[in-house]
Amino acid sequence: MEDFNIDSKGVNDPFSFDTGDVNEKKDKKYFVLIIYDISDNKRRYQMVKALLSFGFRVQKSAFEAMLKPAKYKKLIEKIKD
């Protein structure tokens, strides 16, 4: 396991990555935790439906997933919609 370092770009550790670098790290998978607080029932249902296609529900408003960078990028795009 790599140690984390602090360089001119900030903290560099094996558990985080810059979303701008997604295309450079195709072979790695990242643990992603998604937690939300949405009061509107329709929007909350849409979020749950989207997140179930990417990961596992661990609590009512929390999901976790192991995603490759390309899939992570798709998740972000889907959540923004």
C-alpha positions in Angstrom: 0.0 0.0 0.0 1.3 3.5 -0.9 1.8 6.1 1.8 0.2 9.5 1.3 2.4 12.5 0.5 1.9 16.2 0.5 3.3 17.8 -2.7 2.7 21.1 -4.5 -0.7 19.8 -5.7 -1.9 18.9 -2.2 -2.4 15.6 -0.5 -1.6 12.6 -2.7 -3.0 9.4 -1.2 -4.2 6.0 -2.6 -7.8 6.7 -1.4 -8.5 9.9 -3.3 -8.2 11.3 -6.7 -8.8 14.4 -8.7 -11.9 14.0 -10.9 -10.0 15.8 -13.6 -7.6 12.8 -13.8 -10.3 10.2 -14.3 -9.1 9.1 -17.8 -5.5 8.5 -16.6 -6.3 5.8 -14.1 -8.4 3.3 -16.0 -7.2 0.2 -14.2 -7.9 1.3 -10.6 -11.1 1.1 -8.6 -12.1 3.5 -5.9 -14.3 3.2 -2.9 -17.0 5.8 -3.2 -19.4 6.7 -0.4 -22.5 8.7 -1.3 -24.6 10.3 1.4 -27.5 12.6 0.7 -30.3 14.5 2.4 -33.1 15.1 -0.1 -36.5 16.2 1.3 -38.5 16.0 -2.0 -39.9 12.4 -2.4 -39.7 12.4 -6.2 -36.1 13.6 -6.4 -35.1 11.3 -3.5 -36.6 8.3 -5.4 -34.8 9.3 -8.6 -31.5 9.5 -6.6 -32.1 6.0 -5.0 -32.9 4.5 -8.4 -29.7 6.0 -10.0 -27.5 5.0 -7.1 -28.7 1.4 -7.0 -27.3 0.9 -10.5 -23.8 1.9 -9.3 -23.5 0.5 -5.7 -25.1 -0.9 -2.6 -27.4 0.8 -0.1 -25.9 0.7 3.3 -28.5 2.9 5.1 -31.6 4.8 4.0 -29.6 7.7 2.6 -26.1 6.2 2.2 -24.7 4.1 -0.7 -21.2 2.7 -1.2 -19.6 1.5 -4.4 -16.2 0.3 -5.9 -16.0 2.1 -9.2 -13.5 2.4 -12.0 -12.8 6.0 -12.9 -15.0 5.9 -16.0 -17.9 4.6 -14.0 -17.3 7.2 -11.3 -17.5 9.9 -14.0 -20.8 8.5 -15.2 -22.1 8.5 -11.6 -21.3 12.2 -11.2 -23.0 13.0 -14.5 -26.1 11.1 -13.5 -26.3 12.7 -10.1 -26.0 16.2 -11.7 -29.0 15.6 -13.9 
